Amino acid sequence: MENTAARKRKQVPEGYLIIGVDPHKKRHAAVAITQDFTTRDKFKFDNTREGLETLLRRAKTEMVKSGCRGVMFAIETGGHYWRNVAYFLEEQGISVSFHQPVHLEAKAGR
């Protein structure tokens, strides 16, 4: 029987960096993790165009530093603050996966 980590790993293409975004009203929080769930970086960025450009810049820098061949973004969709991030990434041609906070909390409690 596969464990949860193995199932999650299958959802990520081989060699990709995952950027998890927890959106807030003024400043969003982000974490960069590798496919083996090693935390590479944690940072915050403003809910502005400049802040979103910082997100992309930091993601690209961390991708190169960690030797990954691509980046995936996962955004928590509680409230409506995630929309600016999602629309900006979509505008850049970057695909995003969305996650419900209740679903994430339930999995963490197992």
N, C-alpha and C positions, 0 to 999 in steps of 0.2 A: 504494500500500500504506500502510495506517495505521500510525503508530508507537504504541508502548506508552502514551505519555502521552495520545494522542487516545482510545485505547480506554478508559483509566481514566476520563477526563473524561466519557465517555458514561454511565458507571455512576452518576454523581452528578447529581441533578436540578439544573436551571439555578438559579443563585443560592444554592446551599447552602454552608455552612461544613462542613468535615470535621474531626472531632476524632479523632485517632489515639491510642490508649491502649496503653501497654506496661506490663502489670501485673507487680507484684513483691509480695513477702511483706508488707512494711510500708508502702512508699510507691510509688505508681504514677507513671509519667511520662506526660505528655500533650503533644500538639502540635496547634495549630489552624492549618489551612491552607485557603486559598480554592480555588475551582475551577481557577484558573490556577496552582495549586501554589505560591503565595506563602505563606511562613510568617508567621503573624500573632502567635502567642504560643506559648511553651513554659512548662510549669509542672509541678510535682509535687503530689500530694495523697495524704493518708493513706488507708490501707485500713480506714477506719471509716465509719460513717454520716455523720459530720460532713464527712469528707474527700470522700465521694461527693456530698454536697450542695454542697461547694465546686466540684467538677467541673461540676455543672449550672450553678451561678451564673457561673463563669468562661466557660463555653460560651455562655450567654445574653448576657453582657456583650460578648464578642468578636463574636457574631453581629450585635448592634446596631452596634458600632463599625465593623465591616467592611461594613455595609449588606447583609448576606445575609438571605434570607427564611426560612431554616431551617437545621437542624443535622443532620448524620449522624455516627454514632459507628462507628469501626472499631477492633476490639479484637484484639490478638495473643493467640492461644490456647495458647501454650506453658505447660506445667504446669497447675495448677488455680486460680491466683490470679485469673484473668479472671472467674471465676464470680460473685464478689461484685459486680463492676462490672456485668456483664450482667444479673444478677437485679435489681439496683437500677434500672437503666435500664428494664428490662421492667416493673417495678412502677410506674414513672412513665409508662408508655405510649409509650416511645421505642424505635424499632426500632434494631437493632444488626447490623453485618456482622462476621463473624469471619474471621480470617486466620491461617494456619499460619505459624510463624516460619521453617521450612525453605523454604517456598514464597517468602517475602519475601526471604530471603538469596539464593536462587537467582536471583531477578529482579534483585537489586542487583548481582550479579556479572557480568551481561551486559555 
